[in-house]
Amino acid sequence: MDNNQLKVPVMAELSAQGKSPEFLFWVGCAGAYDDRYKKVTRAFAKILLHLNIDFAVLGNEERCTGDPARRAGNEMLFQMMALTNIEVVNGYNVKKIITICPHCYNVFKNEYPELGGAYEVIHHTQFLKQMIDEKKINIQNSEYINKMITYHDPCYLGRANEEYDSARDVLKQLGANLVEMKRNKNSALCCGAGGGQMFKEAEPGNKEVFLERTEEAIDTKAAIIASSCPFCMVMLTDGLKYKNKEEEISNLDVAELLANAMEL
């Protein structure tokens, strides 16, 4: 499927036809604006379309969840953004939200309910694992068979929400040789971007966090670093460039790996 031919359903258009899709695919700021993470958005959208999933995006009606504002300490701005989003989402009677960003996932799942936005929130790695478990995705001749892949746990998916297994289960279905970093799962090291750190200068210290984490990934001898968070992807990609390893080690989202294996 050619990226340029992707026809993604938009919530307002479906609503005008009297339709209410099962899932809202929340693209997120990175998925919409960051050139690298747009590729993840396309990969996941291809999978949704291939599986004929009943979903839609908000398109121009989507705004930032406000998560970075709250992490940076601007509570008033967060609540303004959150209440605006809740009004839009509730207006479409949305019950289920799929996100490709753990920060969006966490704030929708754990922080929006107190403001009136209660939804079933699913991270895309959880959704992909569910599709595999239900035999809706069946990988036959994956290009990743026996390929050494290491997986980086995003903080807001892992320690914040105790989701460690879905991404790993998807990677195993690709036939990959999954190798763990020294620190993984509930002891995984942050990429260095969480908690608003993405948007500020580094604090005093003798090494950047993203370099420490990249070195752990390189030490596994993996050919691919799999991730499932836009912030993590930025930090790990920068780390690979800093270490002059970007030509020999790839950083790919779990959705991209699966879409490639499905030949979409």
C-alpha positions in Angstrom: 0.0 0.0 0.0 1.5 3.3 -1.0 1.7 5.9 1.8 0.3 8.5 -0.6 -2.8 6.4 -1.2 -3.7 6.1 2.5 -7.3 7.1 3.0 -7.7 7.4 6.8 -11.3 7.9 8.0 -11.9 11.2 9.9 -14.3 11.3 12.8 -16.2 14.4 11.7 -16.9 12.9 8.2 -18.1 9.6 9.7 -20.3 11.4 12.2 -21.9 13.4 9.4 -22.9 10.1 7.9 -24.4 9.0 11.2 -21.5 6.6 11.9 -19.7 6.1 15.2 -16.5 4.1 14.8 -15.4 1.6 17.5 -12.0 3.2 18.0 -10.5 6.7 18.0 -6.9 6.5 16.8 -5.2 9.4 18.7 -2.2 10.3 16.5 -0.5 12.6 19.0 1.7 15.6 18.4 4.8 13.6 17.3 2.7 11.3 15.1 1.3 14.3 13.3 4.2 16.7 13.1 7.5 14.9 13.6 8.8 13.7 10.2 10.3 10.5 11.7 7.3 9.6 13.8 4.9 10.3 10.9 6.3 7.0 9.5 5.1 5.2 12.6 1.6 6.8 12.2 1.5 5.6 8.6 2.7 2.1 9.5 0.1 1.7 12.2 -2.7 3.2 10.0 -1.7 0.7 7.2 -2.2 -2.2 9.7 -5.6 -0.8 10.9 -6.8 -0.4 7.3 -5.5 -3.9 6.3 -7.4 -5.4 9.1 -10.6 -3.4 8.3 -10.7 -2.0 11.9 -13.6 0.4 12.5 -11.6 3.5 13.5 -11.2 7.2 12.7 -8.9 10.1 13.6 -9.8 13.5 14.7 -7.7 15.2 12.0 -7.7 19.0 12.5 -9.8 18.7 15.6 -7.0 16.9 17.5 -4.9 18.9 20.0 -2.1 18.1 22.3 -3.3 16.1 25.4 -1.6 18.7 27.6 0.7 16.1 29.1 4.0 18.1 28.5 2.4 21.1 30.2 1.5 19.2 33.3 4.9 17.6 33.5 6.5 21.0 33.2 4.3 22.4 36.0 1.7 24.4 34.1 -1.4 22.8 35.6 -3.8 25.5 34.4 -2.7 25.0 30.7 -3.0 21.3 31.1 -6.6 21.5 32.4 -7.6 23.9 29.7 -6.2 21.6 27.0 -7.6 18.4 28.6 -11.1 19.9 29.0 -11.1 21.0 25.4 -10.1 17.5 24.2 -12.7 15.9 26.4 -15.4 18.1 25.0 -14.5 17.1 21.5 -14.0 13.4 22.2 -17.2 13.1 24.2 -19.0 14.9 21.5 -18.3 12.0 19.2 -19.4 9.5 21.9 -15.9 7.9 21.9 -15.5 4.8 24.1 -12.1 3.4 23.0 -8.9 5.3 22.2 -5.8 3.8 20.7 -2.6 5.8 21.0 0.9 5.4 19.6 2.5 7.5 22.4 2.8 6.2 25.9 2.5 9.8 27.2 -0.9 10.2 25.6 -1.8 6.7 26.8 -0.9 7.4 30.4 -2.7 10.8 30.5 -5.8 9.5 28.9 -5.9 6.4 31.1 -4.9 7.8 34.5 -5.5 11.6 34.5 -8.4 12.4 32.1 -11.0 10.5 34.1 -10.9 13.0 37.0 -11.8 15.7 34.5 -14.7 13.8 32.9 -12.9 11.9 30.2 -13.2 8.2 31.0 -12.3 5.9 28.1 -10.9 2.4 27.4 -7.4 3.3 26.4 -5.2 1.0 24.4 -1.5 1.4 23.5 -0.8 0.3 20.0 1.6 -2.5 21.1 -1.3 -3.9 23.2 -3.7 -3.7 20.2 -1.2 -5.4 17.9 -0.6 -8.2 20.4 -4.4 -8.6 20.7 -4.7 -8.9 16.9 -2.0 -11.6 16.8 -3.6 -13.5 19.7 -7.0 -13.4 17.8 -5.2 -14.8 14.7 -6.1 -11.7 12.7 -2.4 -11.1 12.0 -0.5 -14.1 10.9 3.2 -13.7 10.0 4.6 -16.3 7.6 7.9 -15.3 6.2 9.1 -12.4 8.3 12.3 -10.6 7.2 13.2 -10.5 10.9 13.6 -14.2 11.5 16.6 -14.7 13.8 17.4 -11.0 13.6 18.8 -9.7 16.9 16.5 -7.1 18.3 16.5 -5.4 21.6 13.5 -3.6 23.1 13.6 -0.3 25.0 10.8 0.0 27.6 9.2 3.5 27.6 8.8 4.8 31.2 5.2 5.8 30.7 4.2 2.4 29.3 6.4 0.3 31.6 6.9 1.5 35.1 4.0 3.9 35.0 1.5 1.3 33.7 3.2 -2.0 34.1 3.0 -2.9 30.4 6.1 -4.8 29.5 5.0 -7.9 27.6 2.9 -6.8 24.6 5.7 -5.3 22.5 8.0 -8.2 23.3 5.3 -10.7 22.3 4.8 -9.0 19.0 8.6 -9.0 18.3 8.7 -12.7 19.1 6.0 -13.3 16.6 8.3 -11.9 14.0 10.7 -14.7 14.6 13.3 -12.2 16.0 16.0 -13.1 18.5 15.0 -10.8 21.3 18.0 -9.8 23.5 17.5 -7.7 26.6 19.5 -4.8 27.7 21.3 -4.9 31.1 18.5 -2.8 32.6 15.0 -3.8 31.3 11.3 -4.0 32.3 10.8 -2.5 35.7 14.4 -1.6 36.1 14.8 -0.1 32.6 16.7 3.1 32.2 14.7 6.1 30.9 15.7 7.5 27.5 16.2 10.9 29.1 13.1 12.6 27.6 10.3 11.8 30.0 8.7 14.1 32.6 9.1 17.2 30.4 12.9 16.7 30.1 12.5 16.5 26.3 11.9 20.3 26.2 14.6 21.6 28.5 18.4 21.7 28.8 20.1 18.7 30.5 20.8 19.1 34.2 24.4 19.0 35.6 26.1 15.6 35.4 28.9 13.7 33.7 26.9 12.0 31.0 23.6 12.5 29.1 21.0 9.9 30.0 20.2 9.1 26.3 23.9 8.2 25.8 23.9 5.8 28.7 20.8 4.1 27.4 22.1 4.0 23.8 25.4 2.4 25.1 23.3 -0.3 26.8 21.5 -1.0 23.6 24.7 -1.2 21.6 26.2 -3.6 24.1 23.5 -6.2 23.3 25.0 -6.4 19.7 21.4 -6.1 18.4 21.0 -4.9 14.8 17.7 -3.2 15.6 16.5 -1.2 18.7 12.8 -1.5 18.9 10.8 1.2 20.6 7.2 2.2 21.1 7.3 5.9 22.1 8.1 9.0 20.0 10.3 10.6 22.7 12.3 7.4 23.1 12.8 7.2 19.3 14.2 10.8 19.2 16.6 10.1 22.1 17.8 6.7 20.8 18.2 7.9 17.3 20.3 10.9 18.5 22.3 8.5 20.6 23.1 6.2 17.6 24.1 9.3 15.6 26.4 10.5 18.5 28.0 7.1 18.6 28.3 6.9 14.8 26.2 3.7 14.8 23.2 4.9 12.7 24.4 3.1 9.6 24.7 -0.3 11.3 21.9 -0.2 13.9 18.3 0.8 13.1 15.8 2.3 15.5 12.3 1.2 14.5 8.9 1.3 16.2 7.1 -2.0 16.9 4.4 -1.0 14.4 6.9 -0.4 11.7 8.5 -3.8 12.2 5.2 -5.5 12.1 4.0 -3.6 9.0 7.3 -4.5 7.3 6.8 -8.2 8.2 3.3 -8.0 6.8 4.7 -6.4 3.6 2.2 -3.5 3.9 
